[in-house]
Amino acid sequence: MNWLAKINLPVVAERLGPLKSALLLFSTIALCLFVGYRLGNYFHAFQLQTIAQQQQRLDDLYQIQDENLKRIHMLEVELEVERMANKQASDAFKAMEIENFAIKKELGFYQKVMAPEKQADGLIIDQLHLYPTQSPNHYRFAVVLVQQKVKKRFAKGHVTISISGSQNDKPTNVKLKDISDMPEKQLSFSLQYFQRLEGDFTLPEGFVPESIQVTTTLPKGKWQKFSELTQDYNWKTALQQS
């Protein structure tokens, strides 16, 4: 920029004369205005393009937002429908449980008269389920106990399970505690209406099961007398029913 400092405007004006100096001045001003106008148009066009791009992006975001809102509303409707269906199913299941319990109480009355050996102070072994797992010789089980007496206090006791079969062509009976890591308290019960006990076990290698025995024991206490009930289930039948 040092060359600008060397220009002596009065000397230039004197050499060019008034007319040429005026023309030079007007030409310079016109050139500056033209360059400024062109630069202004360029930046203005760039700004318009940027604004148009941002507007398009904003429109796209608004559209995505609208689509997401519609999807959220649809999911909310589906969720509400699912909740209503689940509630109806739950209500129906509860109604079936109540009806089932009423039937079992009525059945318990007749069993008490006709077959007292099938219940222990109003307690019956309602169901036994066996489920094979992916591991060899490993099974899961579930025992459902039902209290049939009306206005009965809590029945408290424990369940013991044993499995009869053969091993090395000899009759063999194995106890659950010897083939399972379950703690004993997992087979304890305290119920007023019904309770489901679950667990798992692994049969010994080479053991062929034939039947499974479930025993419920109600020890003597302040509000209950001692009673015991044992039911024998065929192994294959228990598996098929599960």
Secondary structure in CASP SS format (residue, H / E / C, confidence):
PFRMAT SS
TARGET T0000
AUTHOR 0000-0000-0000
METHOD secondary structure of the structure
MODEL  1
M C 1.00
N H 1.00
W H 1.00
L H 1.00
A H 1.00
K C 1.00
I C 1.00
N C 1.00
L H 1.00
P H 1.00
V H 1.00
V H 1.00
A H 1.00
E H 1.00
R H 1.00
L H 1.00
G H 1.00
P H 1.00
L H 1.00
K H 1.00
S H 1.00
A H 1.00
L H 1.00
L H 1.00
L H 1.00
F H 1.00
S H 1.00
T H 1.00
I H 1.00
A H 1.00
L H 1.00
C H 1.00
L H 1.00
F H 1.00
V H 1.00
G H 1.00
Y H 1.00
R H 1.00
L H 1.00
G H 1.00
N H 1.00
Y H 1.00
F H 1.00
H H 1.00
A H 1.00
F H 1.00
Q H 1.00
L H 1.00
Q H 1.00
T H 1.00
I H 1.00
A H 1.00
Q H 1.00
Q H 1.00
Q H 1.00
Q H 1.00
R H 1.00
L H 1.00
D H 1.00
D H 1.00
L H 1.00
Y H 1.00
Q H 1.00
I H 1.00
Q H 1.00
D H 1.00
E H 1.00
N H 1.00
L H 1.00
K H 1.00
R H 1.00
I H 1.00
H H 1.00
M H 1.00
L H 1.00
E H 1.00
V H 1.00
E H 1.00
L H 1.00
E H 1.00
V H 1.00
E H 1.00
R H 1.00
M H 1.00
A H 1.00
N H 1.00
K H 1.00
Q H 1.00
A H 1.00
S H 1.00
D H 1.00
A H 1.00
F H 1.00
K H 1.00
A H 1.00
M H 1.00
E H 1.00
I H 1.00
E H 1.00
N H 1.00
F H 1.00
A H 1.00
I H 1.00
K H 1.00
K H 1.00
E H 1.00
L H 1.00
G H 1.00
F H 1.00
Y H 1.00
Q H 1.00
K H 1.00
V H 1.00
M H 1.00
A C 1.00
P H 1.00
E H 1.00
K H 1.00
Q C 1.00
A E 1.00
D C 1.00
G C 1.00
L E 1.00
I E 1.00
I E 1.00
D E 1.00
Q E 1.00
L E 1.00
H E 1.00
L E 1.00
Y E 1.00
P E 1.00
T C 1.00
Q C 1.00
S C 1.00
P C 1.00
N C 1.00
H E 1.00
Y E 1.00
R E 1.00
F E 1.00
A E 1.00
V E 1.00
V E 1.00
L E 1.00
V E 1.00
Q E 1.00
Q C 1.00
K C 1.00
V C 1.00
K C 1.00
K C 1.00
R C 1.00
F C 1.00
A E 1.00
K E 1.00
G E 1.00
H E 1.00
V E 1.00
T E 1.00
I E 1.00
S E 1.00
I E 1.00
S E 1.00
G E 1.00
S E 1.00
Q E 1.00
N C 1.00
D C 1.00
K E 1.00
P E 1.00
T E 1.00
N E 1.00
V E 1.00
K E 1.00
L H 1.00
K H 1.00
D H 1.00
I H 1.00
S C 1.00
D C 1.00
M C 1.00
P C 1.00
E H 1.00
K H 1.00
Q H 1.00
L H 1.00
S E 1.00
F E 1.00
S E 1.00
L E 1.00
Q C 1.00
Y C 1.00
F E 1.00
Q E 1.00
R E 1.00
L E 1.00
E E 1.00
G E 1.00
D E 1.00
F E 1.00
T E 1.00
L C 1.00
P C 1.00
E C 1.00
G C 1.00
F E 1.00
V E 1.00
P E 1.00
E E 1.00
S E 1.00
I E 1.00
Q E 1.00
V E 1.00
T E 1.00
T E 1.00
T E 1.00
L E 1.00
P C 1.00
K C 1.00
G C 1.00
K C 1.00
W C 1.00
Q C 1.00
K C 1.00
F C 1.00
S E 1.00
E E 1.00
L E 1.00
T E 1.00
Q E 1.00
D E 1.00
Y E 1.00
N E 1.00
W H 1.00
K H 1.00
T H 1.00
A H 1.00
L H 1.00
Q H 1.00
Q H 1.00
S C 1.00
END
